[in-house]
Structure formats: structure tokens, C-alpha cells
């Protein structure tokens, strides 16, 4: 099974409602982009139009893979861009800038390729189950680019007081074996080679962020905390959310393993296997439809005892105390609790016919489309729809009981 083999295989349309006002100072624009992340698209809009970055607001981030449509507001200015992979045009005005409260989720149209008979059989077996019982609302691989790039969870290093290790992983991590090395990865490899030779690092790595970091280290060679303060907030936030999301995934997975008595299917993920239920009784279905679980900080308490137990075990596994999560005072790296729905159910799910795959010899393809709430991952839904039913090793071993 393959997704995102070409840009047209993965189409995302942001669903958004904004209060229209012809005299509003915020100009609402639709952005159509391909092979650009939201931040990359906004940076290009600023370069092409002269709009200040602070004047642009949006409801949510979109991945650079595939074709996406989303909305932005620009304060005090109307712009138009017509390029091959970026189109921007104004659709109206509003007294309010766009924010996340205006989002009604996203509509996805996904071509799943390189399907063999067992994949198609799994889909037919799973479709009704997913429609009836949904799936856990895990964070998927897009949230964990730091693992794919070899950086790991730098927040874990910071929580353990390893500020120097965190900075080195952030700027000079090596690409994991088997992964294609990009331009950024080559730069990180060079920085790792010359790490500690700050003059050489400043010469090798050009750009505002690197200049600030290595200029600081030239003045204060051991002040890694001060150097981290020079890293853009956007970058720090990405790593903060990655670790917090990892904790949520593991807490939910460990809790579900016990609650479902380990009966379910397991989905692959770069951050560790994801356990999913198959079917639920009506009482549990009704309860979990409305259940929300917290992305944790140092004060987090989970009302559901099974998930609280899983959280306690997870902190013990990571050798963390609850107080550690509030002890970190570095700007941009402070955890803050927020809640996330446990259950994800794709709405308006439509399934196309099985077709010959024009990109993979002797394989089939199938198109699925559905609507998801903001913050949910369409790739996770695709994984669940095509999940193999064969039993495998559980995601995590049982905890051994110590004999007295």
C-alpha cells in the first residue's frame, strides 16, 4: 500500500466559516498549494507581495505533501498570486482575522496505490468497522518529523537537564540509516563533524537562526541554554508538540491495551505501534464518543483510572517525575495541558471502485474521501482501513509483576 506517490493522490480542502463584513480590515484569501507546507507558502507570499509575516493569520497547518486548499487572512491588504504550485486570491473581508475557532475540519480525497488482493480484502473487512466504531484519534507520522530526521525528542533531553545534547540533536543530528539525505541533513552532518568548533559551525551554516546560535556560543561556549533561546519559537514549538503528542499516543495505547484486553489491530508508526480496537459494545461506544484525554503538563490528572494508570507507568518508564514537566522554564519549551478527543470517526466516507494502478505494475488502486475534524490525521484513517487482521506481537510487553 502506498499513499502520496504524486501530488494529486492526496488532496486536502480546509473547511472554514468566517464572519463576512465588506468593511472589515482583514482580507480573506484562499490559498491553493502543492509541495509547500503552510509556513513555506506564507514565507513565499510575504516575499512576493511585501506583506509582513505578522499580518497573516490562519486556522491550521497543512503538510507539504499533496495538494491543499486553505484559508488565510491578511490585515489591511489584498493580494493575488498565480504560480504553478501556489495560487492565492481574495474572496472577501472580515472584522476578525482567521483563527482555529473558525475551522470546521478538512475534507480529504486520497488515492491509495500499489494494492494487492490481501489489501483489498482487508479494506472490505475493515470498512464497516471503521464507520460504526471509529478508531483512536492518535497523532500520526507527520507529527514526528524529528524522529525521521534523527533528532529524537529533544524535550526529553531538556527535561533530564541535557541542554547540550538537546541543542546538538536539534542542529546536528544525523539522518537515520536507510533514510534519504536531504540538503538540511547534509548540513546537520557537517555541523556534527565540527561541533564545538563554533567559528567553523558559523561559517558552514548560514542563515539568521544559525548566526544567532553560533554567535552566542562564540561568546559563551558553554551556555547551551542561552543558545537554545536564539532558536525560533516556531521550531521549538514543533519539538514541544512532538514530545507531548508522543506521550499522549503512548498513554492512550497502553490504556486501550488493558481496556480492550489486547484484542484489536496494530498500526505502524515512526513513534511506535498504535493499538486500535475492533468493535465496541454500545455502552463503551457511547462513553468513548465524548471522552477527551489531556495532552499532559506537570499538573495533569486523568479522570479515567485506566488511562491515569497508563500515564503513571509511562512516566516511570521514561524515568520522569510529574514535577519535572513543570520544572522546564526555557521559553518555547513549556508544556501546557490541552484536551483531545479519544475517538475519531470519518464523516461522509465515500469509496471509489477498485481500478488498475497506472503507477505500479500488476497492482490496483482505490480512492477514498472523507471529512475529519481539525487536528485529525487522514493517513491514520487510511492505515486503519487497510490494516491487516492477522495477529501480531502486542505494541508493548506486559508489565511483569514482582513476586514478593
TORKOL-4160 file (C-alpha; in steps of 0.2 Angstrom, whole numbers, padded with zeros to 4 digits, m for minus):
404
<pt num="1" X="0000" Y="0000" Z="0000"/>
<pt num="2" X="0006" Y="0017" Z="m0005"/>
<pt num="3" X="0000" Y="0035" Z="m0002"/>
<pt num="4" X="0006" Y="0052" Z="m0009"/>
<pt num="5" X="0015" Y="0044" Z="m0024"/>
<pt num="6" X="0010" Y="0060" Z="m0033"/>
<pt num="7" X="0003" Y="0077" Z="m0028"/>
<pt num="8" X="m0014" Y="0073" Z="m0035"/>
<pt num="9" X="m0015" Y="0057" Z="m0024"/>
<pt num="10" X="m0018" Y="0067" Z="m0008"/>
<pt num="11" X="m0030" Y="0082" Z="m0009"/>
<pt num="12" X="m0035" Y="0092" Z="0007"/>
<pt num="13" X="m0048" Y="0106" Z="0007"/>
<pt num="14" X="m0050" Y="0116" Z="0023"/>
<pt num="15" X="m0067" Y="0119" Z="0029"/>
<pt num="16" X="m0069" Y="0136" Z="0037"/>
<pt num="17" X="m0083" Y="0148" Z="0041"/>
<pt num="18" X="m0079" Y="0167" Z="0044"/>
<pt num="19" X="m0090" Y="0181" Z="0048"/>
<pt num="20" X="m0091" Y="0192" Z="0032"/>
<pt num="21" X="m0090" Y="0211" Z="0033"/>
<pt num="22" X="m0087" Y="0221" Z="0017"/>
<pt num="23" X="m0079" Y="0235" Z="0028"/>
<pt num="24" X="m0068" Y="0223" Z="0038"/>
<pt num="25" X="m0049" Y="0226" Z="0039"/>
<pt num="26" X="m0045" Y="0208" Z="0036"/>
<pt num="27" X="m0045" Y="0202" Z="0018"/>
<pt num="28" X="m0049" Y="0183" Z="0017"/>
<pt num="29" X="m0039" Y="0173" Z="0004"/>
<pt num="30" X="m0040" Y="0156" Z="m0002"/>
<pt num="31" X="m0023" Y="0148" Z="m0004"/>
<pt num="32" X="m0020" Y="0133" Z="m0016"/>
<pt num="33" X="m0003" Y="0125" Z="m0014"/>
<pt num="34" X="0007" Y="0110" Z="m0019"/>
<pt num="35" X="0023" Y="0103" Z="m0012"/>
<pt num="36" X="0023" Y="0118" Z="0001"/>
<pt num="37" X="0020" Y="0117" Z="0019"/>
<pt num="38" X="0009" Y="0131" Z="0026"/>
<pt num="39" X="0024" Y="0140" Z="0033"/>
<pt num="40" X="0033" Y="0139" Z="0017"/>
<pt num="41" X="0018" Y="0146" Z="0007"/>
<pt num="42" X="0016" Y="0160" Z="0019"/>
<pt num="43" X="0035" Y="0164" Z="0018"/>
<pt num="44" X="0033" Y="0165" Z="m0001"/>
<pt num="45" X="0018" Y="0176" Z="0000"/>
<pt num="46" X="0027" Y="0188" Z="0011"/>
<pt num="47" X="0042" Y="0188" Z="m0002"/>
<pt num="48" X="0031" Y="0191" Z="m0017"/>
<pt num="49" X="0019" Y="0204" Z="m0010"/>
<pt num="50" X="0029" Y="0213" Z="0003"/>
<pt num="51" X="0016" Y="0208" Z="0017"/>
<pt num="52" X="0023" Y="0207" Z="0034"/>
<pt num="53" X="0023" Y="0190" Z="0042"/>
<pt num="54" X="0013" Y="0196" Z="0057"/>
<pt num="55" X="m0001" Y="0202" Z="0046"/>
<pt num="56" X="m0006" Y="0184" Z="0041"/>
<pt num="57" X="m0016" Y="0173" Z="0051"/>
<pt num="58" X="m0023" Y="0155" Z="0048"/>
<pt num="59" X="m0033" Y="0141" Z="0056"/>
<pt num="60" X="m0021" Y="0127" Z="0055"/>
<pt num="61" X="m0005" Y="0119" Z="0047"/>
<pt num="62" X="m0005" Y="0109" Z="0032"/>
<pt num="63" X="0008" Y="0096" Z="0026"/>
<pt num="64" X="0019" Y="0100" Z="0011"/>
<pt num="65" X="0014" Y="0083" Z="0003"/>
<pt num="66" X="0000" Y="0083" Z="m0009"/>
<pt num="67" X="m0012" Y="0097" Z="m0015"/>
<pt num="68" X="m0020" Y="0108" Z="m0001"/>
<pt num="69" X="m0033" Y="0122" Z="0000"/>
<pt num="70" X="m0033" Y="0133" Z="0015"/>
<pt num="71" X="m0038" Y="0150" Z="0021"/>
<pt num="72" X="m0028" Y="0164" Z="0027"/>
<pt num="73" X="m0032" Y="0182" Z="0032"/>
<pt num="74" X="m0021" Y="0197" Z="0028"/>
<pt num="75" X="m0023" Y="0213" Z="0038"/>
<pt num="76" X="m0025" Y="0228" Z="0028"/>
<pt num="77" X="m0020" Y="0221" Z="0011"/>
<pt num="78" X="m0027" Y="0211" Z="m0004"/>
<pt num="79" X="m0015" Y="0201" Z="m0014"/>
<pt num="80" X="m0015" Y="0189" Z="m0029"/>
<pt num="81" X="m0003" Y="0176" Z="m0034"/>
<pt num="82" X="m0004" Y="0164" Z="m0049"/>
<pt num="83" X="0011" Y="0152" Z="m0049"/>
<pt num="84" X="0012" Y="0133" Z="m0054"/>
<pt num="85" X="0012" Y="0127" Z="m0036"/>
<pt num="86" X="0005" Y="0142" Z="m0027"/>
<pt num="87" X="m0011" Y="0152" Z="m0030"/>
<pt num="88" X="m0018" Y="0165" Z="m0019"/>
<pt num="89" X="m0034" Y="0175" Z="m0022"/>
<pt num="90" X="m0046" Y="0186" Z="m0011"/>
<pt num="91" X="m0063" Y="0180" Z="m0008"/>
<pt num="92" X="m0070" Y="0193" Z="0005"/>
<pt num="93" X="m0067" Y="0203" Z="0020"/>
<pt num="94" X="m0070" Y="0201" Z="0039"/>
<pt num="95" X="m0068" Y="0211" Z="0055"/>
<pt num="96" X="m0060" Y="0196" Z="0063"/>
<pt num="97" X="m0044" Y="0188" Z="0057"/>
<pt num="98" X="m0044" Y="0169" Z="0054"/>
<pt num="99" X="m0041" Y="0158" Z="0069"/>
<pt num="100" X="m0044" Y="0140" Z="0074"/>
<pt num="101" X="m0061" Y="0143" Z="0081"/>
<pt num="102" X="m0067" Y="0146" Z="0063"/>
<pt num="103" X="m0061" Y="0129" Z="0057"/>
<pt num="104" X="m0074" Y="0115" Z="0053"/>
<pt num="105" X="m0061" Y="0102" Z="0049"/>
<pt num="106" X="m0054" Y="0096" Z="0032"/>
<pt num="107" X="m0060" Y="0086" Z="0018"/>
<pt num="108" X="m0048" Y="0073" Z="0011"/>
<pt num="109" X="m0048" Y="0064" Z="m0006"/>
<pt num="110" X="m0034" Y="0051" Z="m0006"/>
<pt num="111" X="m0029" Y="0039" Z="m0019"/>
<pt num="112" X="m0021" Y="0023" Z="m0011"/>
<pt num="113" X="m0010" Y="0014" Z="m0023"/>
<pt num="114" X="0000" Y="m0002" Z="m0025"/>
<pt num="115" X="m0014" Y="m0013" Z="m0018"/>
<pt num="116" X="m0013" Y="m0032" Z="m0019"/>
<pt num="117" X="m0028" Y="m0044" Z="m0015"/>
<pt num="118" X="m0024" Y="m0045" Z="0003"/>
<pt num="119" X="m0025" Y="m0026" Z="0005"/>
<pt num="120" X="m0042" Y="m0026" Z="m0004"/>
<pt num="121" X="m0049" Y="m0040" Z="0007"/>
<pt num="122" X="m0043" Y="m0030" Z="0022"/>
<pt num="123" X="m0052" Y="m0015" Z="0016"/>
<pt num="124" X="m0068" Y="m0024" Z="0014"/>
<pt num="125" X="m0067" Y="m0031" Z="0031"/>
<pt num="126" X="m0062" Y="m0015" Z="0040"/>
<pt num="127" X="m0074" Y="m0003" Z="0031"/>
<pt num="128" X="m0090" Y="m0006" Z="0041"/>
<pt num="129" X="m0080" Y="m0007" Z="0057"/>
<pt num="130" X="m0072" Y="0010" Z="0055"/>
<pt num="131" X="m0089" Y="0018" Z="0050"/>
<pt num="132" X="m0098" Y="0010" Z="0065"/>
<pt num="133" X="m0084" Y="0011" Z="0079"/>
<pt num="134" X="m0071" Y="0024" Z="0073"/>
<pt num="135" X="m0053" Y="0022" Z="0079"/>
<pt num="136" X="m0042" Y="0030" Z="0092"/>
<pt num="137" X="m0038" Y="0048" Z="0087"/>
<pt num="138" X="m0019" Y="0046" Z="0088"/>
<pt num="139" X="m0006" Y="0058" Z="0081"/>
<pt num="140" X="0002" Y="0051" Z="0065"/>
<pt num="141" X="0019" Y="0052" Z="0057"/>
<pt num="142" X="0018" Y="0070" Z="0052"/>
<pt num="143" X="0019" Y="0075" Z="0070"/>
<pt num="144" X="0036" Y="0066" Z="0072"/>
<pt num="145" X="0047" Y="0073" Z="0059"/>
<pt num="146" X="0060" Y="0074" Z="0072"/>
<pt num="147" X="0062" Y="0055" Z="0073"/>
<pt num="148" X="0063" Y="0053" Z="0054"/>
<pt num="149" X="0077" Y="0066" Z="0054"/>
<pt num="150" X="0086" Y="0058" Z="0068"/>
<pt num="151" X="0084" Y="0072" Z="0081"/>
<pt num="152" X="0074" Y="0062" Z="0093"/>
<pt num="153" X="0064" Y="0070" Z="0107"/>
<pt num="154" X="0075" Y="0084" Z="0112"/>
<pt num="155" X="0062" Y="0089" Z="0125"/>
<pt num="156" X="0066" Y="0073" Z="0134"/>
<pt num="157" X="0084" Y="0078" Z="0135"/>
<pt num="158" X="0079" Y="0095" Z="0141"/>
<pt num="159" X="0069" Y="0088" Z="0155"/>
<pt num="160" X="0083" Y="0077" Z="0160"/>
<pt num="161" X="0095" Y="0093" Z="0161"/>
<pt num="162" X="0105" Y="0088" Z="0145"/>
<pt num="163" X="0104" Y="0105" Z="0137"/>
<pt num="164" X="0120" Y="0102" Z="0127"/>
<pt num="165" X="0113" Y="0086" Z="0120"/>
<pt num="166" X="0097" Y="0094" Z="0115"/>
<pt num="167" X="0105" Y="0108" Z="0105"/>
<pt num="168" X="0117" Y="0096" Z="0096"/>
<pt num="169" X="0102" Y="0084" Z="0091"/>
<pt num="170" X="0092" Y="0099" Z="0086"/>
<pt num="171" X="0105" Y="0107" Z="0074"/>
<pt num="172" X="0117" Y="0092" Z="0071"/>
<pt num="173" X="0108" Y="0076" Z="0071"/>
<pt num="174" X="0112" Y="0063" Z="0058"/>
<pt num="175" X="0100" Y="0055" Z="0046"/>
<pt num="176" X="0095" Y="0038" Z="0052"/>
<pt num="177" X="0101" Y="0023" Z="0041"/>
<pt num="178" X="0091" Y="0020" Z="0026"/>
<pt num="179" X="0083" Y="0037" Z="0025"/>
<pt num="180" X="0087" Y="0048" Z="0010"/>
<pt num="181" X="0098" Y="0063" Z="0015"/>
<pt num="182" X="0092" Y="0080" Z="0010"/>
<pt num="183" X="0101" Y="0096" Z="0009"/>
<pt num="184" X="0096" Y="0100" Z="0028"/>
<pt num="185" X="0103" Y="0083" Z="0033"/>
<pt num="186" X="0119" Y="0086" Z="0024"/>
<pt num="187" X="0121" Y="0102" Z="0034"/>
<pt num="188" X="0117" Y="0094" Z="0050"/>
<pt num="189" X="0130" Y="0080" Z="0046"/>
<pt num="190" X="0143" Y="0094" Z="0044"/>
<pt num="191" X="0139" Y="0103" Z="0060"/>
<pt num="192" X="0140" Y="0086" Z="0069"/>
<pt num="193" X="0158" Y="0084" Z="0062"/>
<pt num="194" X="0163" Y="0102" Z="0068"/>
<pt num="195" X="0153" Y="0103" Z="0084"/>
<pt num="196" X="0162" Y="0113" Z="0097"/>
<pt num="197" X="0172" Y="0122" Z="0084"/>
<pt num="198" X="0159" Y="0137" Z="0084"/>
<pt num="199" X="0168" Y="0148" Z="0071"/>
<pt num="200" X="0168" Y="0134" Z="0059"/>
<pt num="201" X="0150" Y="0130" Z="0063"/>
<pt num="202" X="0145" Y="0148" Z="0060"/>
<pt num="203" X="0154" Y="0148" Z="0043"/>
<pt num="204" X="0146" Y="0132" Z="0037"/>
<pt num="205" X="0128" Y="0136" Z="0042"/>
<pt num="206" X="0122" Y="0152" Z="0035"/>
<pt num="207" X="0105" Y="0160" Z="0039"/>
<pt num="208" X="0098" Y="0171" Z="0054"/>
<pt num="209" X="0095" Y="0156" Z="0066"/>
<pt num="210" X="0112" Y="0148" Z="0064"/>
<pt num="211" X="0121" Y="0165" Z="0065"/>
<pt num="212" X="0112" Y="0169" Z="0081"/>
<pt num="213" X="0115" Y="0152" Z="0089"/>
<pt num="214" X="0134" Y="0151" Z="0085"/>
<pt num="215" X="0137" Y="0169" Z="0088"/>
<pt num="216" X="0131" Y="0166" Z="0106"/>
<pt num="217" X="0141" Y="0151" Z="0108"/>
<pt num="218" X="0157" Y="0160" Z="0102"/>
<pt num="219" X="0154" Y="0172" Z="0116"/>
<pt num="220" X="0149" Y="0159" Z="0129"/>
<pt num="221" X="0155" Y="0142" Z="0123"/>
<pt num="222" X="0146" Y="0133" Z="0137"/>
<pt num="223" X="0130" Y="0142" Z="0138"/>
<pt num="224" X="0119" Y="0130" Z="0128"/>
<pt num="225" X="0103" Y="0136" Z="0137"/>
<pt num="226" X="0106" Y="0154" Z="0130"/>
<pt num="227" X="0110" Y="0147" Z="0113"/>
<pt num="228" X="0093" Y="0137" Z="0113"/>
<pt num="229" X="0085" Y="0154" Z="0117"/>
<pt num="230" X="0090" Y="0160" Z="0100"/>
<pt num="231" X="0081" Y="0146" Z="0091"/>
<pt num="232" X="0065" Y="0152" Z="0083"/>
<pt num="233" X="0049" Y="0149" Z="0093"/>
<pt num="234" X="0041" Y="0140" Z="0078"/>
<pt num="235" X="0055" Y="0127" Z="0078"/>
<pt num="236" X="0054" Y="0125" Z="0097"/>
<pt num="237" X="0035" Y="0123" Z="0097"/>
<pt num="238" X="0036" Y="0109" Z="0084"/>
<pt num="239" X="0048" Y="0099" Z="0095"/>
<pt num="240" X="0037" Y="0103" Z="0111"/>
<pt num="241" X="0021" Y="0096" Z="0102"/>
<pt num="242" X="0030" Y="0081" Z="0096"/>
<pt num="243" X="0035" Y="0075" Z="0113"/>
<pt num="244" X="0018" Y="0080" Z="0121"/>
<pt num="245" X="0010" Y="0070" Z="0106"/>
<pt num="246" X="0021" Y="0055" Z="0109"/>
<pt num="247" X="0016" Y="0054" Z="0127"/>
<pt num="248" X="m0002" Y="0056" Z="0123"/>
<pt num="249" X="m0001" Y="0042" Z="0110"/>
<pt num="250" X="0008" Y="0030" Z="0122"/>
<pt num="251" X="m0004" Y="0034" Z="0136"/>
<pt num="252" X="m0019" Y="0030" Z="0125"/>
<pt num="253" X="m0011" Y="0015" Z="0118"/>
<pt num="254" X="m0006" Y="0007" Z="0135"/>
<pt num="255" X="m0023" Y="0011" Z="0142"/>
<pt num="256" X="m0033" Y="0004" Z="0127"/>
<pt num="257" X="m0022" Y="m0012" Z="0128"/>
<pt num="258" X="m0029" Y="m0016" Z="0145"/>
<pt num="259" X="m0047" Y="m0010" Z="0142"/>
<pt num="260" X="m0049" Y="m0020" Z="0126"/>
<pt num="261" X="m0039" Y="m0035" Z="0134"/>
<pt num="262" X="m0027" Y="m0034" Z="0120"/>
<pt num="263" X="m0040" Y="m0038" Z="0106"/>
<pt num="264" X="m0038" Y="m0027" Z="0092"/>
<pt num="265" X="m0026" Y="m0022" Z="0077"/>
<pt num="266" X="m0009" Y="m0013" Z="0077"/>
<pt num="267" X="m0005" Y="0001" Z="0065"/>
<pt num="268" X="0013" Y="0006" Z="0061"/>
<pt num="269" X="0020" Y="0022" Z="0066"/>
<pt num="270" X="0038" Y="0030" Z="0067"/>
<pt num="271" X="0034" Y="0034" Z="0085"/>
<pt num="272" X="0029" Y="0016" Z="0089"/>
<pt num="273" X="0015" Y="0004" Z="0085"/>
<pt num="274" X="m0003" Y="0011" Z="0088"/>
<pt num="275" X="m0016" Y="m0001" Z="0095"/>
<pt num="276" X="m0034" Y="0000" Z="0089"/>
<pt num="277" X="m0050" Y="m0008" Z="0095"/>
<pt num="278" X="m0060" Y="m0018" Z="0083"/>
<pt num="279" X="m0078" Y="m0017" Z="0089"/>
<pt num="280" X="m0085" Y="m0009" Z="0105"/>
<pt num="281" X="m0101" Y="m0013" Z="0115"/>
<pt num="282" X="m0114" Y="0001" Z="0115"/>
<pt num="283" X="m0110" Y="0007" Z="0132"/>
<pt num="284" X="m0092" Y="0009" Z="0129"/>
<pt num="285" X="m0095" Y="0017" Z="0111"/>
<pt num="286" X="m0106" Y="0030" Z="0119"/>
<pt num="287" X="m0094" Y="0033" Z="0133"/>
<pt num="288" X="m0079" Y="0035" Z="0121"/>
<pt num="289" X="m0088" Y="0046" Z="0109"/>
<pt num="290" X="m0087" Y="0060" Z="0121"/>
<pt num="291" X="m0071" Y="0056" Z="0131"/>
<pt num="292" X="m0057" Y="0068" Z="0130"/>
<pt num="293" X="m0040" Y="0065" Z="0136"/>
<pt num="294" X="m0026" Y="0078" Z="0141"/>
<pt num="295" X="m0010" Y="0081" Z="0132"/>
<pt num="296" X="0000" Y="0082" Z="0148"/>
<pt num="297" X="0009" Y="0095" Z="0159"/>
<pt num="298" X="0015" Y="0094" Z="0177"/>
<pt num="299" X="m0002" Y="0095" Z="0184"/>
<pt num="300" X="m0011" Y="0083" Z="0173"/>
<pt num="301" X="m0023" Y="0071" Z="0181"/>
<pt num="302" X="m0034" Y="0059" Z="0171"/>
<pt num="303" X="m0051" Y="0055" Z="0177"/>
<pt num="304" X="m0052" Y="0038" Z="0169"/>
<pt num="305" X="m0042" Y="0027" Z="0180"/>
<pt num="306" X="m0036" Y="0015" Z="0166"/>
<pt num="307" X="m0028" Y="0030" Z="0157"/>
<pt num="308" X="m0021" Y="0038" Z="0173"/>
<pt num="309" X="m0013" Y="0021" Z="0177"/>
<pt num="310" X="m0005" Y="0021" Z="0159"/>
<pt num="311" X="0001" Y="0038" Z="0161"/>
<pt num="312" X="0009" Y="0034" Z="0178"/>
<pt num="313" X="0018" Y="0019" Z="0170"/>
<pt num="314" X="0024" Y="0029" Z="0155"/>
<pt num="315" X="0032" Y="0042" Z="0167"/>
<pt num="316" X="0040" Y="0028" Z="0176"/>
<pt num="317" X="0046" Y="0021" Z="0160"/>
<pt num="318" X="0054" Y="0037" Z="0155"/>
<pt num="319" X="0061" Y="0040" Z="0172"/>
<pt num="320" X="0052" Y="0056" Z="0174"/>
<pt num="321" X="0043" Y="0063" Z="0189"/>
<pt num="322" X="0027" Y="0073" Z="0186"/>
<pt num="323" X="0036" Y="0089" Z="0194"/>
<pt num="324" X="0049" Y="0088" Z="0180"/>
<pt num="325" X="0037" Y="0093" Z="0167"/>
<pt num="326" X="0034" Y="0109" Z="0176"/>
<pt num="327" X="0052" Y="0112" Z="0180"/>
<pt num="328" X="0057" Y="0117" Z="0162"/>
<pt num="329" X="0057" Y="0136" Z="0161"/>
<pt num="330" X="0065" Y="0138" Z="0144"/>
<pt num="331" X="0054" Y="0150" Z="0133"/>
<pt num="332" X="0046" Y="0140" Z="0119"/>
<pt num="333" X="0048" Y="0123" Z="0128"/>
<pt num="334" X="0035" Y="0124" Z="0142"/>
<pt num="335" X="0021" Y="0111" Z="0142"/>
<pt num="336" X="0003" Y="0116" Z="0143"/>
<pt num="337" X="m0011" Y="0105" Z="0145"/>
<pt num="338" X="m0025" Y="0104" Z="0132"/>
<pt num="339" X="m0038" Y="0090" Z="0129"/>
<pt num="340" X="m0040" Y="0079" Z="0113"/>
<pt num="341" X="m0055" Y="0068" Z="0109"/>
<pt num="342" X="m0051" Y="0049" Z="0111"/>
<pt num="343" X="m0062" Y="0043" Z="0096"/>
<pt num="344" X="m0060" Y="0048" Z="0078"/>
<pt num="345" X="m0074" Y="0044" Z="0066"/>
<pt num="346" X="m0073" Y="0049" Z="0047"/>
<pt num="347" X="m0088" Y="0058" Z="0041"/>
<pt num="348" X="m0096" Y="0057" Z="0024"/>
<pt num="349" X="m0085" Y="0042" Z="0019"/>
<pt num="350" X="m0085" Y="0039" Z="0001"/>
<pt num="351" X="m0076" Y="0024" Z="m0008"/>
<pt num="352" X="m0072" Y="0023" Z="m0026"/>
<pt num="353" X="m0071" Y="0007" Z="m0037"/>
<pt num="354" X="m0055" Y="m0004" Z="m0037"/>
<pt num="355" X="m0045" Y="0002" Z="m0053"/>
<pt num="356" X="m0029" Y="m0003" Z="m0062"/>
<pt num="357" X="m0014" Y="0006" Z="m0054"/>
<pt num="358" X="m0006" Y="0016" Z="m0068"/>
<pt num="359" X="0010" Y="0019" Z="m0057"/>
<pt num="360" X="0013" Y="0001" Z="m0050"/>
<pt num="361" X="0013" Y="m0014" Z="m0061"/>
<pt num="362" X="0001" Y="m0028" Z="m0058"/>
<pt num="363" X="m0007" Y="m0018" Z="m0043"/>
<pt num="364" X="m0023" Y="m0009" Z="m0040"/>
<pt num="365" X="m0028" Y="0007" Z="m0033"/>
<pt num="366" X="m0043" Y="0014" Z="m0024"/>
<pt num="367" X="m0049" Y="0032" Z="m0020"/>
<pt num="368" X="m0057" Y="0036" Z="m0003"/>
<pt num="369" X="m0063" Y="0053" Z="0003"/>
<pt num="370" X="m0070" Y="0058" Z="0020"/>
<pt num="371" X="m0071" Y="0073" Z="0032"/>
<pt num="372" X="m0061" Y="0074" Z="0048"/>
<pt num="373" X="m0061" Y="0087" Z="0062"/>
<pt num="374" X="m0047" Y="0099" Z="0064"/>
<pt num="375" X="m0031" Y="0091" Z="0071"/>
<pt num="376" X="m0035" Y="0073" Z="0065"/>
<pt num="377" X="m0024" Y="0063" Z="0053"/>
<pt num="378" X="m0031" Y="0056" Z="0037"/>
<pt num="379" X="m0016" Y="0045" Z="0035"/>
<pt num="380" X="m0021" Y="0036" Z="0051"/>
<pt num="381" X="m0038" Y="0033" Z="0044"/>
<pt num="382" X="m0031" Y="0025" Z="0028"/>
<pt num="383" X="m0019" Y="0014" Z="0039"/>
<pt num="384" X="m0034" Y="0008" Z="0049"/>
<pt num="385" X="m0045" Y="0005" Z="0033"/>
<pt num="386" X="m0031" Y="m0006" Z="0026"/>
<pt num="387" X="m0025" Y="m0014" Z="0042"/>
<pt num="388" X="m0021" Y="m0032" Z="0042"/>
<pt num="389" X="m0031" Y="m0043" Z="0053"/>
<pt num="390" X="m0018" Y="m0056" Z="0057"/>
<pt num="391" X="m0012" Y="m0056" Z="0075"/>
<pt num="392" X="0005" Y="m0050" Z="0079"/>
<pt num="393" X="0016" Y="m0045" Z="0093"/>
<pt num="394" X="0007" Y="m0033" Z="0105"/>
<pt num="395" X="0014" Y="m0015" Z="0104"/>
<pt num="396" X="0022" Y="m0016" Z="0122"/>
<pt num="397" X="0026" Y="m0030" Z="0133"/>
<pt num="398" X="0015" Y="m0034" Z="0148"/>
<pt num="399" X="0022" Y="m0027" Z="0164"/>
<pt num="400" X="0029" Y="m0041" Z="0175"/>
<pt num="401" X="0023" Y="m0042" Z="0192"/>
<pt num="402" X="0036" Y="m0043" Z="0205"/>
<pt num="403" X="0035" Y="m0058" Z="0216"/>
<pt num="404" X="0036" Y="m0055" Z="0235"/>
